[in-house]
Amino acid sequence: MTKKCLVTEKGVMAGNNNCYSKKKSRRRFMPNLQSVAIYSEVLEAPVTVRISSTGLRTIEKNGGLDLYLLNTQPSKLSKECKELRDRIAAAKAKKGA
């Protein structure tokens, strides 16, 4: 499983640990990923995703998972989010018909 957020696409970064004597050793900065089940109103089921806490706040700010995915340009979404967006759009069209 990759250590990358689906929404913000934040991933692992590299840097240095600096001790008191200024010797440097390499380290990794991990993103704050959480496994969250977000309820989709269109699909009428929870969708389990691994997103960062910042990504979760972005989704909540935009009114939920469905509205976030449908209102965001596809070029700004990750591959997994595009697939989820297509599922939601198909289910919404099926309900509307």
N, C-alpha and C positions, 0 to 999 in steps of 0.2 A: 504494500500500500504506500503510495507516495505521500510525502509530507508537504502537501500543497493545499491551500484553501481553494475551494471551487469558485467562490464569489470574487475574492480580491486577488486570487492567484499569488498570494504571498508564499514564499518557499523558504528553504534553508539558506541562511547566509553564513559566510565565513568571516573570521576576524582574528584578533590576537588577544590573548590574556597578557597583561603587563603586570609583572611583580614589582616589588619595591626597588629592586636593583635594575629595573628597566629591561630585563630579559623578556623576550617574547616567545610565546608558544601558541600554536594554532588552536582555534576552537571553533565551534559551530553555534550559531544562533538559531534555535528552533522556533517556528511560528506557534502561536497559542491555538492549537487545533482542538476542537471539541466535536464529539459525535453527538449530533442533535437530530431528533425526529421532529420535523416541521410539518404541521398539518397543511395539506393542500385542499382548499375548498372545492376546486373544480374536480380533482381526482377523488375526493371524499375519502382520503387515506393519508396517513402520515408518511412522509418521505424522509428516510434516514440519510443524512449527509455529514461529511466531515468538513467543517468550516471554522474559520478563526472567529474570535469574539468580535472583531471589527466587522467581519462579514455578516454575522448574526445581527448586529446593530444596524447595518445597512438594509438588510431585509425587513426588519421591523419598522425602520423609518419610512420605507416605501410602501407599507401597507400589507405586508405578507409576502409569502413566496410566489404566489401566482401573479400578483400585480408587479412585483419586482422583475420577474422573468419576462412577462409580456410587454412591459414598458421599456426595458433596456434593449439597446441595439444589439443584434446578434453578433456583430463584430467585436463587441466588448465582453462577450461571454465565453467561458471555457467550453470545451467540447462536451463535457458531461452536462453542463447547464443548457447547452443548445439542445441536446437530446431530451432533457426534461422539459424544456420549453415546448418542443414539438409535441410531446405527450400531452401537455396541458392544453395546447392550442387545439389538438385533435379532439380531446374530451370536451372542450368548450364548444367546438363546432357541432359535435354530436348531440350535446344537450340542447343547443339552440335550434337544431333541425327538427 
